[in-house]
């Protein structure tokens, strides 16, 4: 299902598993990194913010993944 890699290794295009406030597990595609975590697309343009301390469960590397240099620069 997902890898046991760390949150810091997510890149644009990866498939991210997260938990919603009701405790259900969902997936979304990582788009860019923001100050509160990764902004991901749930489908049909619906965004969700996934952060390490609250709702991140894991991720899977995509074939066409690429680093978000601007997001990493602004966050760090």
C-alpha positions as CSV (number, residue, x, y, z in Angstrom):
1,X,0.0,0.0,0.0
2,X,2.2,2.9,1.2
3,X,5.8,3.2,2.1
4,X,7.1,3.7,5.6
5,X,9.3,6.6,4.5
6,X,9.1,9.9,6.3
7,X,6.9,12.9,5.5
8,X,9.9,15.0,4.4
9,X,10.5,12.6,1.5
10,X,7.2,13.4,-0.3
11,X,7.5,15.0,-3.7
12,X,5.1,16.5,-6.2
13,X,3.1,13.8,-7.9
14,X,3.3,11.2,-5.1
15,X,0.1,9.5,-3.8
16,X,-0.5,10.4,-0.1
17,X,-2.7,8.6,2.3
18,X,-4.3,10.7,5.0
19,X,-7.0,10.4,7.7
20,X,-10.0,12.8,7.7
21,X,-11.5,14.1,11.0
22,X,-14.0,11.2,11.1
23,X,-11.2,8.7,11.0
24,X,-11.6,7.5,7.4
25,X,-8.6,6.9,5.2
26,X,-8.3,8.6,1.9
27,X,-5.7,9.2,-0.8
28,X,-4.7,12.4,-2.7
29,X,-2.1,13.5,-5.1
30,X,0.6,15.8,-3.7
31,X,0.7,19.2,-5.6
32,X,3.0,21.6,-3.6
33,X,4.3,22.1,-0.1
34,X,2.9,24.9,2.0
35,X,3.6,26.3,5.5
36,X,1.1,23.9,7.1
37,X,2.0,20.8,5.1
38,X,1.4,19.3,1.6
39,X,-1.5,20.6,-0.4
40,X,-3.0,17.6,-2.2
41,X,-5.7,17.1,-4.8
42,X,-8.4,14.7,-3.7
43,X,-9.9,14.7,-7.2
44,X,-12.1,17.1,-9.2
45,X,-9.9,19.9,-7.9
46,X,-10.8,19.5,-4.2
47,X,-7.7,20.4,-2.1
48,X,-6.8,19.0,1.2
49,X,-3.8,19.9,3.4
50,X,-1.9,16.9,4.8
51,X,0.6,17.5,7.6
52,X,2.8,15.2,9.6
53,X,1.4,15.7,13.0
54,X,-2.3,15.6,12.3
55,X,-3.5,13.4,9.4
56,X,-0.5,11.9,7.5
57,X,-0.5,8.1,7.2
58,X,2.0,7.4,4.4
59,X,2.8,7.9,0.8
60,X,3.7,6.1,-2.4
61,X,6.3,7.3,-4.9
62,X,5.0,8.3,-8.3
63,X,6.9,7.5,-11.6
64,X,6.8,11.2,-12.6
65,X,7.6,12.7,-9.2
66,X,9.6,15.8,-8.9
67,X,10.9,17.9,-5.9
68,X,9.1,21.1,-4.9
69,X,12.1,23.4,-4.7
70,X,10.1,26.6,-4.1
71,X,8.0,25.0,-1.4
72,X,11.0,23.6,0.4
73,X,12.8,27.0,0.2
74,X,9.8,28.9,1.6
75,X,9.1,26.4,4.4
76,X,12.7,25.8,5.6
